[in-house]
Amino acid sequence: MNNHYDLITIGGGSGGLAVAEKAAALGKRVAIVEAKKLGGTCVNAGCVPKKIMWQAAQLATAVSDAPDFGINVKNLGINWSHLIAGRDRYIRDINRYWGSYIEQQGINRINGFAKFTAAHTIEVEGKSYTANHIVIATGGQPIVPPVQGAGCRVQTSVSPPMDSSNSNSYLKKLRLSVEGILA
């Protein structure tokens, strides 16, 4: 097995996927090293799940406000486990898409964490890989700054318990927290 590539990207989030896709389109031999799910923080714990939860909050608010506009509706509440299952299914579909897409593009997926052992060499799960170019696209994670009000947040990468009796208030809080920053 040939473990030499023109380009290896460490990280399978939006940055790593974009650079790998471009290099593969230019005919280069490419690999992506990723220990978790493809798509990175945005797809798996940030933007995508947050927007799904935000949309659910919008819909819950619209149903609640509908009678004020002369629309007769019966508000049966939120089926929290169904909402979470739908969100997770949507994310899995994106992960599956990226997995099959990189395969179609001829990009090799290397599962695990990479560590440099030399200038053009990494090791993943005990195997060495070399590349002319290695891109570090590992992303980051959010921090909570030590400022007043930092505790008044909703961390959308952590779901409330499935038996949550206050899911409606959680969604309202989520809507208030993110409404101004989503496009």
N, C-alpha and C positions, 0 to 999 in steps of 0.2 A: 504494500500500500504506500503510495506517494504522499508524504506528509508535508510537502512544500507547496506553498501558494504564492500567487502574486500579491494577494492582499488577505489579511485576516482582520476581522473586526471583533473586538472584545466587547460584547454587549449586543443584544438583539432587540433593542428599543428603536424608536423612530430614527435616531441618528445612525446607529449601526446598520439598520435595515436599508436606509437611504444610500449610504456609501457602498454597501455591498451590492445593492441593486445596480447602481451606476457602474461600478467596476465590472460586474458580470455582463452588463449591456455592452461594455467596451471589449468584451472577449477575454477578460482576465479570469484566472482560476481563483475562486474566492471561497472563504469559509467564515462562518459566524460562530463565535463561542458564546453560549448563553446557558446559564445554569437553571434558569427558571423558564417561564412562558415567554414566547415571542411577543413583541409589542411594547414591552417596557412598562414603566409606571403609568403612562398615559392610558394605555389600553387596559391594563390589568387592575389598577388601583386608583387611578386619578381621573383624568378627563372623561373617559367613556362611562365608567360606573357613576361618576358624579352627575353627568348630564342625564343619564337614565333616571337617577333618583330625583333630579331637579324636575324632569318632565313629569314624573309621578306626582310630585308636590304641586306642580302647575295644574295637573288634571284634578287632583283632590280639591284644590282651591276653586277651580272652575265649577265643579259639581256642587261644592258648598255655596258658592255665590249664585248659582243658576236661578234659584227661586226669586232673587232680587230683580231678575230680568224677565220674570214671567214664564220661566221654563220650569215645568214640573218634573222633578227628578226624585228618586228615592236614594238617599245616600246610605249605602250599606257598609260604609267604612272601607278599609284597605285590607286586602288579603296579603298580609306582609310576606308570608312564605312564598306565595305565588309571584309577588313582585321581585323578591330576591332571586328566586329560581329563574325568572325571565331575564333578569339582569345578567346572571351568571351564564346562562345559555348564550346570550348575545356575545359576551366576551369570549366564550369558548369558540364560537363560530369565527370570530376574528382571529383567534390563535390558530385555528385549523386552516383558515385562509392563508395566513402568513407561512405556515409550515409547508403547505402544498405549493405556494407561489415561489418560495425560495428554491424548492426542489425543482420546479419547472424551469427556473432560471439557471440551474446548474450550480447553485450555491450549496456548499456542504454545511451541515449543521453539526457542531461539536458540542455535546452536552457537558457542562461542568464549569468550573471556575478556572480561569487562566492565571498563570504566574510567569513572569519573565525569568528565563534562565540565562539569556544572553541577548545581545542587541536585536537580533532578528529571530529569536527563538522563544517560544512559550511552552509551558507544560500544562496539560489538562488531564486530570485523572491518571497521572503516571506516564502519559504519552507525550512525546515531543513533537512540536509542529514548528516549521519555519516559514517565513514569508519575507518578500522584498519590502513590504510595507505592513505595519501593524497599527491599526487605529484603535485607540482606547475610547469607547463610546458607552461607558458604564452608567451614565446618567447620575442621578442623585436621589436624595430623599428629603422630604420636608423637615424643617426644624420649626419648633415653636419658640419664637423670640421671647426673651425675658422682659416683656413690656406689659403694662397694665391692660387688661382686657384679653390677654392671650388665652385665658381659660374659657372664653366665650366663643367656642368654635365647635364645628362638627367635623370630625375626621371621617371622610367618606370611604377611606380604605378599610375602616373597621365598621362592620355592620352591627346594628343593635341586635340584641337577642331576638330569635324568631318568635318567642312568645311575648314580645313587647306589647304591653297594653297601652303604650303611649306613642304608637307609630304615627298617628296623625300629627301630634305635636312635634315629633322628630322631623317629619317631612316639612312642616311649616317652618321650623327652625332652619332646616337645610335650605329652603327656598330663600329665607331672609339672608342667610349667610353667603349664598353664591349668586343670587340674582343679578347683582351689578357687575359680575366679572365674566360671565359667559356670553359668548357671541351666538 
